[in-house]
Amino acid sequence: MAATDAQPTHREEGPALPSVSMHLHTPAAPCVGTVVSSERCTGAKSQSFVRHVAIDVSGTQIARTIRPGQSFGVIPPGADEQGRSHKLRLYSVSSPSRGEDGKGDVIATTVKRTIDEHWQTHKLFLGVASNYLCDLQVGEKVTLTGPSGKRFLLPADPAAHDYVFVATGTGIAPFRGMIIDLLESGITSQIALLMGVPYANDLLYHPFLTELASKHPNFHYITALSRERQPDGAQPLYVQQRFQTHRDLLATLLASDRGLLYVCGLAGMELGIFQQLARTLPGPALEQYLRIDPEALGAIDAWERRMIHKQVRPTRRIFTEVY
């Protein structure tokens, strides 16, 4: 193609990210931490069992290096039915950079017990690593690797940006640490956290986040209950629908040159969030987050997940960790 016929290109610049430590402890050379606390995060009537597990990693290379948005690996003891050692599982750190102890020696994660039924045998299935972590008692040892991850991070200059965090379930983990880091730094950036769960009893860290919102006018804590009426009596809704109900706040934050969007949780919400962005953001603002083929832009309701990264391409101002 001749230079004069070339299609216009867009510079998809994202914020500069900090340098972080990676893979200081590998599966071949793991470290050992000690559980110092394990507290249930969900309400007594919740059908989910989620725990906030804090681990002392002092004396390891993970100590004082891991950052919110990164993960660490857990290697459960024992072997599977084929006699192979259990493989590690990654868990998002839910601590701020200072750790749970203020020095970076105690890290934490938000772990949900996996309890399911095998589709073919109908036998109860228990997740190996998640239940192992939740079963650990204070004082017990756990084998760890990490840190992992260098993209899902706060920017190198946090004060230069405003933030919209969107979480479902245990996707709240990295945002707990990020929000603590941001608020404790004293910056005046606007921060909105959208938290989606089926029922109010499933809200994780709810009292803590409510208290933060009451103390910090620049922090907006917004919940979405998909199977229960909202506290104000409104009908159930999914977290992505908050882009409509709180359009004035969220569209203003994202339309600014300062805005960044972080998404963590169930993969199913990703498409809905992108659709809501396409519906609520004006053209120039939308292009800061999504590059959308013209035919797709004209049929937003017909989008499918397979279109992401093809006809609907997020820019580097969107950070996603979905599963």
C-alpha positions as CSV (number, residue, x, y, z in Angstrom):
1,M,0.0,0.0,0.0
2,A,1.4,3.4,-0.9
3,A,2.1,5.8,1.9
4,T,-0.6,8.2,0.6
5,D,-3.1,5.4,0.9
6,A,-2.2,4.3,4.4
7,Q,-5.0,4.3,7.0
8,P,-4.6,6.7,9.8
9,T,-3.1,5.2,12.9
10,H,-3.7,6.0,16.6
11,R,-1.0,6.2,19.3
12,E,-2.5,4.0,22.0
13,E,-0.5,5.5,24.8
14,G,-1.1,4.3,28.3
15,P,0.3,5.7,31.6
16,A,3.9,4.9,32.5
17,L,4.0,2.0,34.9
18,P,6.5,1.4,37.7
19,S,9.2,-1.2,37.6
20,V,8.4,-4.1,39.8
21,S,10.2,-7.3,41.0
22,M,9.3,-10.5,39.2
23,H,9.8,-14.2,39.9
24,L,12.1,-13.8,42.9
25,H,10.9,-17.2,44.1
26,T,10.2,-19.8,41.4
27,P,8.5,-23.2,41.7
28,A,12.1,-24.7,41.7
29,A,13.2,-22.3,44.5
30,P,10.1,-21.3,46.5
31,C,9.9,-19.7,49.9
32,V,7.9,-20.4,53.0
33,G,5.5,-18.1,54.7
34,T,3.6,-18.3,58.0
35,V,-0.2,-17.7,58.3
36,V,-0.8,-14.9,60.8
37,S,-4.6,-14.4,60.3
38,S,-7.5,-15.9,58.4
39,E,-10.8,-14.0,58.5
40,R,-14.1,-14.7,56.7
41,C,-15.1,-11.8,54.4
42,T,-18.6,-12.8,53.5
43,G,-21.8,-12.5,55.6
44,A,-23.1,-15.4,57.7
45,K,-25.9,-16.1,55.2
46,S,-23.8,-15.9,52.1
47,Q,-23.6,-19.1,50.0
48,S,-19.9,-18.3,49.3
49,F,-17.0,-18.8,51.6
50,V,-14.4,-16.2,51.1
51,R,-11.5,-15.6,53.5
52,H,-8.9,-12.8,53.9
53,V,-5.7,-14.8,54.5
54,A,-2.6,-12.9,55.8
55,I,0.9,-14.5,55.5
56,D,4.1,-13.4,57.1
57,V,6.8,-13.5,54.4
58,S,9.6,-11.8,56.3
59,G,13.0,-13.0,55.5
60,T,12.0,-14.0,51.9
61,Q,12.6,-12.1,48.7
62,I,8.8,-11.4,48.4
63,A,8.9,-9.3,51.5
64,R,8.7,-5.6,50.9
65,T,8.7,-6.0,47.1
66,I,5.2,-7.1,46.1
67,R,2.7,-4.5,44.9
68,P,-1.1,-4.3,44.5
69,G,-2.1,-5.8,41.2
70,Q,0.6,-8.5,41.4
71,S,0.1,-12.1,42.4
72,F,1.9,-14.7,44.4
73,G,1.9,-18.5,43.9
74,V,0.7,-21.1,46.4
75,I,2.0,-24.7,46.1
76,P,-0.4,-27.0,47.9
77,P,1.3,-30.1,49.5
78,G,0.5,-33.6,48.3
79,A,-0.2,-35.1,44.9
80,D,-3.2,-35.5,42.5
81,E,-4.9,-38.8,41.5
82,Q,-2.1,-39.5,39.0
83,G,0.6,-39.1,41.7
84,R,1.8,-35.8,40.3
85,S,2.7,-33.0,42.7
86,H,0.0,-30.3,42.9
87,K,0.8,-27.3,40.6
88,L,0.9,-23.8,42.0
89,R,-2.1,-21.5,41.8
90,L,-1.8,-17.7,41.6
91,Y,-3.6,-15.4,44.0
92,S,-3.9,-11.7,43.7
93,V,-2.4,-9.8,46.6
94,S,-5.0,-7.8,48.4
95,S,-2.6,-5.8,50.6
96,P,-1.3,-2.3,50.0
97,S,2.4,-1.8,49.3
98,R,3.1,-1.4,53.0
99,G,1.7,-4.8,53.6
100,E,-0.8,-5.6,56.3
101,D,1.8,-4.8,59.0
102,G,2.9,-1.5,57.7
103,K,6.4,-2.8,56.8
104,G,5.7,-5.0,53.8
105,D,6.5,-8.2,55.7
106,V,2.8,-9.5,55.8
107,I,0.9,-9.9,52.6
108,A,-2.7,-11.0,52.1
109,T,-5.0,-12.4,49.5
110,T,-8.8,-12.8,49.1
111,V,-9.6,-16.5,48.5
112,K,-12.9,-18.2,47.8
113,R,-13.4,-21.8,48.5
114,T,-14.1,-23.9,45.4
115,I,-17.0,-26.2,46.1
116,D,-18.7,-27.8,43.1
117,E,-20.2,-30.9,41.7
118,H,-18.5,-32.9,38.9
119,W,-20.7,-32.6,35.8
120,Q,-20.3,-36.3,34.9
121,T,-19.9,-38.3,38.1
122,H,-22.1,-36.0,40.3
123,K,-19.5,-36.2,43.0
124,L,-18.5,-33.3,45.2
125,F,-15.5,-31.4,43.9
126,L,-13.3,-29.4,46.2
127,G,-10.7,-27.0,44.8
128,V,-7.3,-28.1,45.9
129,A,-5.4,-24.8,46.5
130,S,-8.3,-22.6,47.5
131,N,-9.6,-24.9,50.2
132,Y,-6.0,-25.6,51.3
133,L,-5.5,-21.9,51.9
134,C,-8.8,-21.4,53.6
135,D,-8.1,-24.4,55.9
136,L,-4.7,-23.1,57.1
137,Q,-4.6,-22.2,60.7
138,V,-2.6,-19.3,62.3
139,G,1.0,-20.5,62.7
140,E,1.0,-23.0,59.8
141,K,3.5,-22.8,57.0
142,V,2.7,-22.3,53.3
143,T,5.0,-22.7,50.3
144,L,5.0,-19.6,48.0
145,T,6.4,-18.3,44.7
146,G,6.4,-14.8,43.1
147,P,5.9,-12.0,42.7
148,S,4.1,-12.3,39.3
149,G,2.6,-9.6,37.0
150,K,3.9,-6.3,35.7
151,R,0.9,-4.8,33.8
152,F,-2.1,-4.7,36.2
153,L,-0.6,-1.9,38.3
154,L,-1.2,1.6,39.4
155,P,0.7,4.1,37.2
156,A,4.1,5.4,38.2
157,D,2.6,8.8,38.8
158,P,-0.7,8.0,40.6
159,A,-1.6,11.7,41.2
160,A,-1.8,12.3,37.5
161,H,-4.9,10.2,37.0
162,D,-8.4,9.5,38.1
163,Y,-9.6,5.9,38.5
164,V,-12.7,3.7,37.9
165,F,-12.3,0.3,39.4
166,V,-14.8,-2.4,38.5
167,A,-14.9,-5.7,40.4
168,T,-17.0,-8.8,40.8
169,G,-16.5,-11.2,43.7
170,T,-12.8,-11.8,44.6
171,G,-11.9,-9.5,41.8
172,I,-12.0,-6.9,44.6
173,A,-8.6,-8.2,45.9
174,P,-6.1,-6.0,43.9
175,F,-8.4,-2.9,44.3
176,R,-8.4,-3.2,48.1
177,G,-4.6,-2.7,48.1
178,M,-4.6,-0.1,45.3
179,I,-7.3,2.1,47.0
180,I,-5.4,2.0,50.3
181,D,-2.2,3.0,48.5
182,L,-4.0,5.9,46.7
183,L,-5.9,7.2,49.7
184,E,-2.9,6.9,52.1
185,S,-0.7,8.9,49.7
186,G,-3.0,11.9,50.2
187,I,-3.7,12.5,46.5
188,T,-6.9,14.2,45.5
189,S,-7.6,12.1,42.5
190,Q,-11.1,10.9,42.0
191,I,-11.6,7.2,42.7
192,A,-14.7,5.2,42.0
193,L,-15.1,1.5,42.9
194,L,-18.0,-0.5,41.4
195,M,-18.5,-3.7,43.2
196,G,-20.9,-6.4,41.8
197,V,-22.1,-9.5,43.7
198,P,-25.4,-11.5,43.7
199,Y,-26.5,-10.6,47.2
200,A,-25.6,-8.0,49.8
201,N,-24.2,-10.8,52.1
202,D,-21.6,-11.5,49.3
203,L,-20.1,-8.0,49.5
204,L,-16.4,-8.3,50.4
205,Y,-14.7,-5.8,52.7
206,H,-18.0,-3.8,52.8
207,P,-17.7,-2.2,56.2
208,F,-14.1,-1.2,55.5
209,L,-14.9,0.3,52.1
210,T,-18.0,2.1,53.4
211,E,-15.9,3.7,56.1
212,L,-13.3,4.7,53.6
213,A,-16.0,6.4,51.5
214,S,-17.3,8.3,54.5
215,K,-13.8,9.6,55.3
216,H,-12.6,10.5,51.8
217,P,-14.9,12.6,49.6
218,N,-12.8,11.7,46.5
219,F,-13.6,8.0,47.0
220,H,-16.9,6.7,45.6
221,Y,-18.0,3.2,46.6
222,I,-20.9,1.9,44.4
223,T,-22.4,-1.5,44.8
224,A,-24.5,-3.6,42.4
225,L,-26.6,-6.6,43.5
226,S,-27.6,-8.8,40.6
227,R,-30.1,-11.0,42.4
228,E,-31.4,-8.7,45.2
229,R,-33.1,-5.4,45.3
230,Q,-30.7,-2.5,45.8
231,P,-30.6,-0.7,49.2
232,D,-32.7,2.1,47.7
233,G,-35.4,-0.3,46.5
234,A,-34.3,-0.4,42.9
235,Q,-34.4,-3.6,40.8
236,P,-31.4,-5.9,40.8
237,L,-28.7,-5.0,38.3
238,Y,-25.3,-6.1,37.1
239,V,-22.2,-4.0,37.8
240,Q,-21.8,-2.8,34.2
241,Q,-25.3,-1.1,34.5
242,R,-23.8,1.3,37.0
243,F,-22.3,3.1,34.0
244,Q,-25.9,4.2,33.3
245,T,-27.2,4.8,36.8
246,H,-24.0,6.8,37.7
247,R,-23.4,8.2,34.3
248,D,-22.7,11.7,35.4
249,L,-19.9,10.6,37.7
250,L,-18.3,7.8,35.7
251,A,-18.5,9.4,32.2
252,T,-17.0,12.6,33.6
253,L,-14.1,10.7,35.2
254,L,-13.4,8.6,32.0
255,A,-13.9,11.4,29.5
256,S,-11.1,13.4,31.2
257,D,-7.5,12.9,29.9
258,R,-6.8,11.7,33.5
259,G,-9.1,8.8,33.4
260,L,-8.1,5.1,33.7
261,L,-10.3,2.0,33.9
262,Y,-9.4,-1.2,35.7
263,V,-11.6,-4.4,35.5
264,C,-11.1,-7.5,37.6
265,G,-13.4,-10.5,38.1
266,L,-15.6,-12.7,36.0
267,A,-14.8,-12.6,32.3
268,G,-18.5,-12.3,31.5
269,M,-18.7,-8.7,32.7
270,E,-16.0,-7.5,30.3
271,L,-18.2,-7.4,27.2
272,G,-21.0,-5.6,29.1
273,I,-18.6,-3.0,30.4
274,F,-17.3,-2.3,26.9
275,Q,-20.8,-2.0,25.6
276,Q,-21.7,0.5,28.3
277,L,-18.6,2.6,27.4
278,A,-19.7,2.7,23.8
279,R,-23.2,3.8,24.8
280,T,-22.2,6.5,27.4
281,L,-18.9,8.0,26.3
282,P,-18.8,10.6,23.5
283,G,-16.7,9.7,20.4
284,P,-13.3,11.3,21.3
285,A,-13.5,10.1,24.8
286,L,-14.5,6.6,23.7
287,E,-11.5,6.3,21.4
288,Q,-9.2,6.8,24.5
289,Y,-10.4,3.3,25.7
290,L,-11.7,1.3,22.7
291,R,-10.9,1.1,19.0
292,I,-14.1,-0.1,17.4
293,D,-14.7,-1.1,13.9
294,P,-17.4,1.1,12.2
295,E,-19.8,-1.8,11.6
296,A,-19.5,-2.9,15.2
297,L,-20.1,0.6,16.5
298,G,-23.4,0.6,14.7
299,A,-24.6,-2.6,16.3
300,I,-23.5,-2.4,20.0
301,D,-26.3,-4.7,21.2
302,A,-25.1,-7.5,19.0
303,W,-21.5,-7.6,20.3
304,E,-20.1,-10.9,21.3
305,R,-17.2,-11.8,23.5
306,R,-15.2,-13.2,20.5
307,M,-15.1,-9.6,19.1
308,I,-12.9,-8.3,21.9
309,H,-9.4,-7.6,20.6
310,K,-10.7,-8.0,17.1
311,Q,-13.5,-5.6,16.2
312,V,-13.5,-4.1,19.7
313,R,-10.0,-3.4,20.9
314,P,-9.2,-2.0,24.3
315,T,-6.4,0.6,24.5
316,R,-3.7,0.7,27.2
317,R,-5.9,2.9,29.3
318,I,-8.0,-0.2,30.2
319,F,-6.4,-2.7,32.6
320,T,-8.1,-6.1,32.8
321,E,-7.7,-9.2,34.9
322,V,-10.6,-11.6,34.1
323,Y,-11.2,-15.3,34.6
